[in-house]
Amino acid sequence: MEPPHDHIEEILDKLAASTRSPRGRYSASESWKLLERRISSPRKKRLLSFRLAGAVAASIVLCLASWLVYDYYRPVKMLTASAGAAISVITLPDRTEVTLNRYSSLTYPDHFKGERREVQLIGEAYFEVAKDARHPFIVKADPIGVEVLGTHFNVEAYPGDAEIKTTL
């Protein structure tokens, strides 16, 4: 019994020999070469699959890297909360809770990034700072700054007052 591979070769030889060409423009030998080129080996298919998977993976990595670079360099959007005539409670992006006293305002980023968590206070506020030893929390109250790693404290810095008071 012949191996299946030889049997396939025989059939392909018969197919190539029986190929008719319109107006004699194509020969059986040329048709055979074309047929051989169109039949790809499993090795070529596997190589093509690996190339396709590599291209997809490279595209994903490129998109992810582009997003990370964009996110790192884009400016942080600053938000301002004002208490008006009432006391208001604000939760910052790092889960720090701030109770703003009347006629006070707090400016803070929509998300903290970098080494420091920094906010700007005008008036009076009580802070319950979420602990994060690697990212100090800084309250800027012109002309001073109060820096903590995670604690509860009050800052009173009204414009026009001669003193700025901080209570732990």
C-alpha positions in Angstrom: 0.0 0.0 0.0 1.3 3.4 -1.0 1.8 6.1 1.7 -1.0 8.7 1.6 1.5 11.4 0.6 2.5 9.6 -2.6 -1.2 9.1 -3.5 -1.8 12.9 -3.2 1.2 13.6 -5.4 -0.2 11.3 -8.0 -3.6 13.0 -8.0 -2.0 16.4 -8.2 0.2 15.2 -11.1 -3.0 14.0 -12.9 -4.7 17.3 -12.2 -1.8 19.3 -13.5 -1.6 17.2 -16.7 -5.3 17.4 -17.4 -5.4 21.2 -17.0 -6.6 22.8 -20.2 -5.6 26.3 -21.1 -7.8 28.7 -23.0 -6.3 29.4 -26.4 -3.1 27.6 -25.3 -1.8 30.5 -23.2 -1.0 28.4 -20.1 0.9 25.2 -19.9 0.4 22.3 -17.5 3.9 22.8 -16.0 3.2 26.5 -15.4 -0.1 25.7 -13.8 1.6 23.2 -11.6 4.1 25.8 -10.3 1.2 28.1 -9.6 -0.7 25.4 -7.7 2.4 24.5 -5.7 2.8 28.1 -4.6 -0.9 28.4 -3.5 -0.7 25.3 -1.4 1.0 26.4 1.8 2.8 24.1 4.1 1.7 23.8 7.8 5.1 25.3 8.8 4.3 28.4 6.7 0.8 28.7 8.3 2.3 28.4 11.8 4.9 31.1 11.0 2.1 33.3 9.7 0.1 32.7 12.9 3.1 33.7 15.0 3.7 36.8 13.0 0.1 37.8 13.3 0.1 37.2 17.0 3.3 39.2 17.4 1.8 42.1 15.4 -1.3 42.1 17.6 0.7 42.0 20.8 3.0 44.8 19.5 0.0 46.9 18.7 -1.5 46.4 22.2 1.8 47.2 23.9 2.2 50.4 21.7 -1.4 51.5 22.6 -0.8 50.9 26.3 2.5 52.7 26.3 1.0 55.6 24.5 -1.8 55.9 27.0 0.6 55.8 29.9 2.8 58.5 28.5 -0.3 60.7 27.7 -1.6 60.1 31.3 1.7 61.0 32.8 2.2 64.3 30.9 -1.4 65.6 30.8 -2.1 68.4 33.2 -4.2 67.6 36.3 -7.6 69.2 36.3 -8.0 71.4 39.4 -11.3 71.6 41.3 -12.5 74.2 43.8 -15.0 73.6 46.5 -16.5 76.5 48.4 -18.6 76.3 51.5 -20.5 79.5 51.2 -22.7 80.2 54.3 -22.9 76.5 55.3 -20.3 73.9 56.4 -19.6 71.3 53.7 -17.8 67.9 53.7 -15.7 66.9 50.7 -14.0 63.6 50.0 -10.8 64.0 48.0 -9.6 61.4 45.4 -7.3 59.7 48.0 -10.3 59.2 50.4 -9.2 62.1 52.7 -12.2 63.8 54.2 -12.3 67.6 54.5 -14.8 69.6 56.5 -14.9 73.1 55.1 -16.0 75.9 57.5 -18.2 78.7 56.4 -16.9 81.1 53.7 -13.9 78.8 53.0 -12.6 77.2 49.8 -10.4 74.3 48.9 -8.6 73.8 45.6 -7.5 70.2 44.8 -6.7 68.0 41.8 -9.2 65.6 40.3 -6.6 62.9 41.0 -3.3 63.0 42.8 -0.3 62.0 40.9 3.4 62.2 41.6 5.2 62.2 45.0 2.9 64.7 46.9 -0.8 65.2 47.6 -1.2 68.9 47.6 -4.2 71.1 48.2 -4.7 74.9 48.6 -6.9 76.3 51.4 -8.4 79.7 51.9 -10.3 79.9 55.2 -10.7 77.1 57.7 -10.9 73.3 57.3 -10.7 70.1 59.3 -8.7 67.3 57.6 -8.9 63.6 58.2 -6.0 62.5 56.0 -5.8 59.0 54.5 -2.5 57.4 55.6 0.1 57.1 52.8 3.7 57.3 54.0 5.1 57.4 50.5 3.0 60.4 49.4 2.8 63.3 52.0 -0.3 65.4 52.2 0.4 69.1 52.0 -2.1 71.9 52.8 -0.9 75.2 51.3 -2.3 78.2 53.2 -0.4 81.2 51.9 2.3 81.8 53.1 2.8 78.4 54.9 2.4 74.7 54.1 1.4 72.0 56.5 2.8 68.5 55.6 1.4 65.3 57.2 1.5 61.6 56.3 -1.9 60.7 57.8 -3.6 62.3 60.8 -6.5 64.5 61.8 -5.9 68.3 62.1 -7.4 71.7 61.6 -6.0 74.7 59.7 -7.4 78.2 60.1 -6.0 80.6 57.4 -8.5 83.4 56.7 -7.2 86.2 54.4 -6.5 89.3 56.3 -5.8 87.5 59.6 -2.4 88.1 61.0 -2.0 84.5 62.2 -2.5 81.1 60.7 -3.5 78.4 63.2 -2.9 74.7 63.0 -4.3 72.3 65.6 -3.5 68.6 65.7 
